[in-house]
């Protein structure tokens, strides 16, 4: 299963959520990898706490080098040992691998050769990993077209999925709708590359991030009027999302607003949960559910 | 009325799912087994409130509240619950079909017999269709069609979309069948003034005693002229009813109209146009109970919701018009009879005597119920509602809801074992059949709630609100307490000293009717709150004073310069007071009590500013 992670705007928590999904999936025993296709600003090193990869690899064998043909194989890191905070592979866990981006990379135009290299690379991921999360940059990037063209002749959508990340605000909901449905959006691009529109839509779900749910969040500091107002906005937003085709049935998961992730985009490890106890149970649970819904047919289809 | 609708409804849902959904499969059983009516009632316990109380809707995952979804979590987590519920609805529609695929409306285990031994009822009798089933099916199918329509636009799963498609087909077919059955069960009974039914009716409507029963009967016959001619032209279109049409031509005859217990003998009922015909055995006589049941179901057919959502196809639309006409004629007839004359209304003379001579408070309740329903649909008639409210109060007393029973009080029979009616004509296939009506308390509560919402003046409404609370606590006392059915209905032993066996399993008949009461209560809350004219006057006086002082203080410059602020923490800023006054002005006609409270706060703030000056003024004077 290859999951393409995308968002219309930056700062949606796409990478950090994607990273945590991969981590949870590996913990559950599946060989998993995170692929940094965010060519403009590779950040995966920070999220997984690989000090040397702060802003991408300098080895000249990052994902961009691979696609442009300047490197035969992409660099890959076994994160259980390469990461400064994961602390070794727990028994029973699957592989946890990172394909980093190149430092100082940028968007680039694509030709048949890049598409061919990309298809071969994705094909290899499919063989080697049960779950690969490919982190695409924010907005309508070349990378979207690239992976769509690379997978055009794969037939069906059983092997690839799309996750569109958006924050739980009016602007972000509208933007996410645009990214999916409007001109040069995912559906139109997919169709242009030879994908079936409905199949692409079937393989696409949204993830709401940084959600402050008035029904569950601890709002004890707010006044009654403020809470009442928040409820109304939340309700309005739910209706809007439904009208724009981003409703609950299209939503794979909801990640609550989490101050820890807000200050420091990181993997919420079991250690952070049980030892230092800085991780919120609700957030970890959301990641866990996302990881299992991705591989479980019933979890994906829901309703 | 304090029914705590949201909490109570969700509690019922949780209890019902606890009882019915175990290990991934749905159980249709209740204490009497399972049949097409009780299964529909079981589903309606969830679907009726979900359809009719907007904040409890479950057909739109984006608008379904978390606590509502949580109440269903016994079916599955989060949206899984809706997927499973859809499967259950589909199971109902597939389960109640005849071998040829046509919908099945048999009453099965709800039928009783005059024989001691219920097993004497023959298989042919168990397959008889009953108006209760048509009515429940109409309500259920309309709810399901709306559910399918909304959920269909929201689902992202192809499997779910296919299931919804199939559910829609089966439901629409069932709805057609139910409406056909309802049309075939409509009955008009024409009789002479001097006949036995004539005597009974005349005695009932003659409340002034200044002329004899027959003269009053003739007056009644004359006043039914328009109803009679409408009935005649409508019935003339129906096959096999020529003798009734003929009888209706005689203006000196009396009549009664309504619904019999099933398709009447002279009618012919074919289903689905596939030639399979339904056996029609019911005698052509209206029953008060089945009339009430039919009127309830038909009301849903022409509700605003049904029309807005466009739930009916062309054929159904035509049948709906025919049923609506019968609904109106029937309502007009009963209103004419129940309130005939210039003195006391016949309905105020308890108990009601049916044309066959049988008397019961239950019949009074059924007739009153029709009248309340009519007023409620027409949203009119405060003065009539007050009078009907008094009848309901008396029924609550006589029905031992607001009064204690004396030793061996026969009125307990209204609740347990209930009022029994003979299904005339049903004996053609075996022993004499009976139907037991046990919905006295729930019908009384539903109509009390509706009556209260029609009464405008607080002093007239208050006794009805109190009555509603009393009936509701009576009903709460009748909930089951044993494991399994806990929180569901019905066990009269909770409120009456009765011998015999204790119920452990619930009855969907009762639980569904309790849910209907909750729905009626919710409807009455969502309507704008009744307002007292006196309080509006008071709010206006308060507003005038507050605005006057406010302007005075502004003039004095109590808030300082142009910035309009004063030292923080001393008094409310001018903008705050101004905003509160605006709000009070907006609210004074719809929520005068709230307006007065806001204005009191403002006056208090203004007093802080005004007090020192008034002292200095006094000192100057000295």
Interface residues (C-beta under 8 A of the other chain):
Chain A: X201 X202 X215 X216 X235 X238 X239 X241 X242 X247 X248 X249 X250 X298 X301 X302 X303
Chain B: X60 X61 X62 X63 X64 X65 X66 X67 X78 X79 X80 X82 X83 X151 X154 X155 X156 X157 X158 X159 X160
